[in-house]
């Protein structure tokens, strides 16, 4: 199982590199990793289990990981909180690592992002302004329509999640490898 997690960390490393360079995570990487995850889990289920039953079971677990690990990021994407490449990367990591380890990757990734983002914003000198805009965005739905404050799109801050996902994948590998 840890070998699938190492493969996931390698995929996350490529995604982090492309995300930091271009702001995009390529479809060939995410769709390819997801397909390889499902097929490889089915193959190893066949070889190590009792034939078709194990192949379908392991392939199904991999598909389950894909679906489970894309649920929360998919919701966040629908709200404009993260990019589509991030959702597809989480789904691919769920297919490679299976549901529980995929959710570990997600958790570690969001923790890493929660630590890195404020530090980056403080370094850029926009932390307090960004926090004020965040409070405004959080409070706006509770205000009457004529009292809502508009936040200009050009003042919004975007954070590349790829490197945080790499940290989450690496932390999951280390946790499962026995290094604590």
C-alpha positions in Angstrom: 0.0 0.0 0.0 2.8 2.4 0.8 4.0 2.1 -2.8 0.8 3.5 -4.1 1.2 6.4 -1.6 4.7 7.0 -2.9 3.3 7.1 -6.4 0.7 9.6 -5.2 3.5 11.7 -3.7 5.3 11.6 -7.0 2.2 12.7 -8.8 1.7 15.5 -6.2 5.3 16.6 -6.8 4.8 17.0 -10.5 1.5 18.8 -9.8 3.1 21.1 -7.3 5.8 22.0 -9.8 3.4 22.7 -12.7 1.0 24.6 -10.4 3.7 26.8 -9.0 5.1 27.5 -12.6 1.9 27.9 -14.6 -1.0 28.0 -12.1 -2.5 24.9 -13.6 -2.4 21.2 -12.9 -2.5 19.2 -16.2 -5.3 16.9 -17.0 -3.0 14.2 -18.4 -1.4 14.0 -14.9 -4.6 13.8 -12.9 -6.7 11.7 -15.2 -3.7 9.4 -15.9 -3.0 9.0 -12.2 -6.6 8.2 -11.5 -6.8 5.6 -14.3 -3.5 4.0 -13.3 -4.7 3.9 -9.7 -7.9 2.1 -10.5 -6.3 -0.4 -13.0 -3.3 -1.0 -10.7 -5.4 -1.7 -7.7 -7.6 -4.1 -9.7 -4.5 -5.8 -11.1 -2.9 -6.3 -7.7 -6.2 -7.4 -6.3 -6.3 -10.1 -9.0 -2.7 -11.2 -8.5 -2.8 -11.2 -4.7 -6.4 -12.2 -4.1 -8.8 -14.7 -5.4 -9.2 -13.6 -9.0 -12.1 -11.5 -10.3 -13.6 -11.0 -6.9 -10.5 -9.3 -5.5 -9.9 -7.4 -8.7 -13.4 -5.9 -8.7 -13.1 -5.3 -4.9 -9.8 -3.4 -5.1 -10.8 -1.6 -8.2 -14.0 -0.6 -6.5 -12.1 0.7 -3.4 -10.0 2.8 -5.7 -13.0 4.2 -7.4 -14.5 4.9 -4.0 -11.3 6.8 -3.0 -11.7 8.8 -6.2 -15.3 9.8 -5.3 -14.8 10.3 -1.6 -11.7 12.4 -2.1 -13.3 14.6 -4.6 -16.5 15.4 -2.6 -15.3 18.2 -0.3 -12.9 19.7 -2.8 -15.7 19.6 -5.4 -18.0 21.5 -3.0 -15.2 24.0 -2.5 -14.7 24.3 -6.2 -18.4 25.0 -6.6 -18.1 27.9 -4.2 -15.0 29.3 -6.0 -12.6 28.4 -3.2 -10.2 26.2 -5.1 -9.4 25.4 -8.7 -10.5 22.5 -10.8 -7.0 21.0 -11.1 -6.9 20.8 -7.3 -10.1 18.8 -7.2 -8.9 16.4 -9.9 -5.6 16.0 -8.1 -7.4 15.1 -4.8 -9.5 12.6 -6.8 -6.5 11.0 -8.4 -4.7 10.7 -5.0 -7.9 9.1 -3.6 -7.8 6.5 -6.5 -4.1 5.8 -5.9 -4.1 5.8 -2.1 -7.6 4.5 -1.5 -10.3 6.3 0.6 -8.8 6.5 4.1 -5.2 7.5 3.0 -6.6 9.8 0.4 -8.6 11.6 3.1 -5.4 11.8 5.2 -3.7 13.5 2.2 -6.5 16.0 2.0 -6.4 16.7 5.8 -2.6 17.2 5.8 -2.9 19.3 2.7 -5.5 21.7 4.2 -3.5 21.9 7.4 -0.4 22.8 5.4 -2.3 25.4 3.4 -3.7 26.9 6.6 -0.2 27.4 7.9 1.4 28.5 4.6 -1.2 31.0 3.4 -1.1 33.4 6.3 2.7 33.4 6.3 2.7 34.1 2.6 0.1 36.9 3.0 2.1 38.4 5.9 5.3 38.3 3.8 3.4 40.1 1.0 2.1 42.7 3.4 -1.6 42.0 2.7 -2.6 39.7 5.6 -4.7 42.2 7.5 -6.5 43.4 4.4 -7.1 39.9 3.3 -8.5 39.0 6.7 -10.8 42.0 6.6 -12.1 41.0 3.2 -12.6 37.5 4.4 -14.7 38.7 7.3 -16.8 40.8 4.9 -17.3 37.8 2.6 -18.4 35.7 5.6 -20.8 38.3 7.0 -22.3 39.4 3.7 -24.8 36.6 3.4 -26.3 37.6 6.8 -26.8 41.2 5.8 -29.8 42.7 4.0 -29.1 42.9 0.3 -28.8 46.7 0.2 -26.3 46.5 3.1 -23.9 44.0 1.5 -20.4 45.2 0.7 -18.9 44.4 -2.7 -15.4 43.1 -2.8 -13.7 44.0 -6.1 -12.5 40.8 -7.9 -9.1 42.4 -8.4 -8.5 42.6 -4.7 -9.2 38.9 -4.1 -6.2 36.7 -3.2 -5.5 33.4 -4.9 -3.3 30.7 -3.4 -1.7 27.8 -5.3 -2.7 24.7 -3.5 -0.4 22.3 -5.4 2.6 22.7 -3.0 0.3 22.1 0.0 -1.0 19.0 -1.6 2.5 17.7 -2.0 3.2 18.3 1.7 0.0 16.5 2.5 1.0 13.5 0.3 4.5 13.5 1.8 3.2 13.6 5.4 0.9 10.7 4.6 3.8 8.6 3.2 5.8 9.3 6.3 3.0 8.5 8.6 2.4 5.1 6.9 6.1 4.3 6.5 6.4 4.3 10.3 8.3 7.6 10.6 6.5 9.7 13.2 
